[in-house]
Amino acid sequence: MRTRRFGISMLAVGALLVTATAASASTNVYKTNFVARKTMSHKAAKKPSGSFNVSSLFSSRSAREGGQLYSGGRYLGKTVVSFKRNLKPGTILIKTSEKALYYVLPGHKALKYGIGVGREGFTWRGVHHIAMKKKWPEWRPPEVMKKRVKKKYNQDLPDVMEGGPNNPLGARAMYISGTLYRIHGTNRPSSIGKNVSSGCIRMLNAEVTDLYEKVRVGAKVIVE
């Protein structure tokens, strides 16, 4: 009886060892497969798609570093550029042909914004200063504009339009001394980069608000 019990016990131990070995092998296979899947997944995540164009990324980055404002007729937004002209920080330089406004910073740098400028026959040049600033300004079309619009479109412009989102002067306005012109926002963002105005300088509402906070009354404005 002892021998039989011992034999049965040995058989039981052997079975347990086989089961444990099989379980261990199964676990190792699972671990191996898991690591393989994880490695493949990691590599797949890092691998760029076939449509990704690395050269276009660097080309776009170089363009922005070079101060480019427009691409394919689309305005890219303001950017910081190197600035070599000897102008005092805080000065505004408007380059009509570039459709760009430069706000001069210290350290030979400038903020460069895209703008809408005067259409044919309404561009101008001069050196002036900021005479006044207004948030959500009202619009009072000058008489000459009212007559021109009436003659060309048979429309009557209002004597005054209260400030707000529908006002053509947008969110902010900076009035240029000795002129009827302003640097102002617009409710037509698609007009940035184009010859569209009667002489005023248009900016995106977000960007004219940004500039408004930086510019002081009395700042020099150079229009070229």
C-alpha positions in Angstrom: 0.0 0.0 0.0 2.9 2.4 0.8 4.5 1.6 -2.6 1.2 2.3 -4.4 0.6 5.5 -2.5 4.1 6.6 -3.3 3.6 5.7 -7.0 0.4 7.7 -7.1 2.1 10.6 -5.4 5.0 10.5 -7.8 2.5 10.4 -10.7 0.6 13.4 -9.3 3.9 15.4 -8.9 4.9 14.5 -12.4 1.5 15.7 -13.7 1.8 18.9 -11.8 5.3 19.5 -13.2 4.1 19.0 -16.8 1.2 21.3 -16.2 3.5 24.0 -14.7 6.0 23.6 -17.6 3.2 24.0 -20.1 1.8 27.0 -18.4 5.3 28.6 -18.2 5.8 27.9 -21.9 2.4 29.4 -22.7 3.2 32.5 -20.6 6.6 32.9 -22.4 4.9 32.6 -25.8 2.3 35.2 -24.7 5.0 37.6 -23.5 7.0 37.1 -26.7 3.9 37.8 -28.8 3.0 40.8 -26.7 6.5 42.3 -26.9 6.5 41.7 -30.7 3.1 43.3 -31.1 4.2 46.3 -28.9 7.4 46.7 -30.9 5.5 46.6 -34.3 2.9 49.0 -33.0 5.6 51.4 -31.8 7.4 51.3 -35.1 4.1 51.8 -37.0 3.3 54.8 -34.8 6.7 56.4 -35.7 6.5 55.6 -39.3 5.1 58.6 -41.3 2.3 58.1 -43.8 3.1 57.8 -47.4 1.4 61.2 -48.1 3.6 63.1 -45.6 6.0 65.5 -47.4 9.0 66.3 -45.2 10.4 68.8 -47.7 7.1 70.8 -47.6 7.4 71.1 -43.8 10.9 72.6 -44.0 9.9 74.8 -47.0 7.0 76.2 -45.0 9.1 76.7 -41.9 11.8 78.5 -44.0 9.1 80.7 -45.6 7.8 81.9 -42.1 11.4 82.4 -40.9 11.9 84.6 -44.0 8.9 86.7 -43.1 6.5 85.4 -45.8 3.0 86.5 -45.1 1.0 85.0 -48.0 1.0 81.6 -49.6 -1.3 80.6 -52.5 -3.5 83.7 -51.9 -3.9 82.8 -48.2 -2.7 85.0 -45.3 -0.5 83.1 -43.0 -0.7 85.4 -40.0 1.7 87.8 -38.2 5.4 86.9 -37.7 8.6 88.3 -36.2 11.3 89.3 -38.6 14.7 90.8 -38.7 14.6 94.5 -39.3 17.6 96.5 -40.6 16.2 100.0 -41.0 17.2 102.5 -38.4 13.8 103.3 -36.9 12.9 103.8 -33.3 11.1 100.9 -31.5 7.4 101.6 -31.5 7.4 103.1 -35.0 4.9 101.8 -37.6 6.1 101.2 -41.1 3.5 100.4 -43.8 4.8 98.9 -47.0 1.9 99.2 -49.4 3.5 97.1 -52.2 4.1 94.3 -49.7 0.7 94.6 -48.1 2.6 94.5 -44.8 2.7 96.6 -41.7 5.9 96.5 -39.5 5.8 97.4 -35.8 9.4 98.0 -34.9 10.8 96.2 -31.8 14.1 96.6 -30.0 17.1 94.5 -31.1 16.6 94.9 -34.9 13.4 93.0 -34.9 9.8 93.8 -36.0 6.4 92.3 -35.9 5.1 91.9 -39.4 1.4 91.9 -40.1 -0.6 91.3 -43.3 -2.9 94.2 -44.3 -5.5 95.3 -46.8 -4.5 98.6 -48.6 -6.1 101.2 -50.8 -7.4 100.0 -54.2 -6.2 101.6 -57.4 -6.3 105.4 -57.1 -6.6 105.3 -53.3 -3.0 104.5 -52.2 -0.9 107.2 -50.6 2.4 107.9 -48.9 3.5 110.1 -46.0 4.9 110.4 -42.5 2.4 111.0 -39.8 1.6 109.8 -36.2 -1.2 108.1 -34.3 -3.5 110.9 -33.2 -6.2 108.8 -31.4 -7.2 105.2 -30.6 -10.7 103.7 -30.2 -12.1 100.4 -29.2 -15.1 99.2 -31.3 -15.2 102.6 -33.1 -18.2 104.1 -34.7 -18.0 104.7 -38.4 -18.7 108.1 -39.9 -18.3 107.9 -43.7 -16.9 111.1 -45.1 -19.1 113.1 -47.5 -16.9 112.4 -50.5 -17.3 108.6 -49.9 -21.1 108.9 -49.5 -21.3 110.7 -52.8 -19.1 108.2 -54.5 -21.1 105.2 -53.3 -24.3 106.9 -54.2 -23.1 107.6 -57.7 -21.6 104.2 -58.3 -23.9 101.9 -56.5 -27.0 104.0 -55.9 -26.7 103.3 -52.2 -27.0 105.6 -49.2 -24.3 105.2 -46.6 -25.4 106.1 -43.0 -24.2 109.3 -41.4 -23.0 107.2 -38.5 -22.8 103.4 -37.7 -22.3 102.3 -34.1 -19.4 100.2 -33.3 -19.8 96.4 -33.3 -19.1 93.2 -35.2 -20.9 94.5 -38.3 -19.1 97.8 -38.4 -16.5 97.9 -41.3 -13.9 99.4 -38.9 -13.9 96.2 -36.8 -12.7 95.8 -33.3 -10.1 98.6 -33.0 -9.0 101.8 -34.8 -5.9 103.9 -34.7 -6.4 107.3 -36.4 -3.6 108.7 -38.5 -3.0 112.4 -38.0 -3.6 114.9 -40.8 -5.6 112.4 -42.8 -9.0 110.7 -43.1 -7.4 107.3 -42.7 -7.1 104.8 -40.0 -5.4 101.5 -39.2 -8.4 99.4 -38.3 -10.0 96.0 -38.1 -12.4 94.5 -40.6 -15.4 92.2 -40.7 -14.1 90.9 -44.1 -11.0 88.9 -43.2 -10.7 87.7 -46.8 -9.7 91.3 -47.8 -6.3 91.0 -46.0 -3.5 91.0 -48.7 -5.6 92.8 -51.2 -6.2 96.3 -52.6 -9.6 97.0 -51.3 -10.0 100.1 -49.2 -10.5 103.8 -49.9 -7.1 104.5 -48.2 -7.4 103.0 -44.8 -5.2 100.1 -43.6 -7.2 97.0 -42.7 -6.1 94.2 -40.4 -7.7 91.1 -38.9 -9.6 92.0 -35.8 -7.4 89.8 -33.6 -4.2 91.3 -35.0 -5.4 94.9 -34.9 -6.3 94.3 -31.2 -2.8 93.0 -30.6 -1.2 96.0 -32.3 -3.6 98.4 -30.5 -2.3 97.2 -27.1 1.3 97.9 -28.2 1.0 101.3 -30.0 1.0 104.5 -28.1 -0.7 107.8 -29.2 2.0 109.9 -30.8 3.8 106.9 -32.4 5.3 107.7 -35.8 3.5 106.1 -38.9 5.5 105.9 -42.2 3.5 104.9 -45.2 5.4 103.9 -48.3 
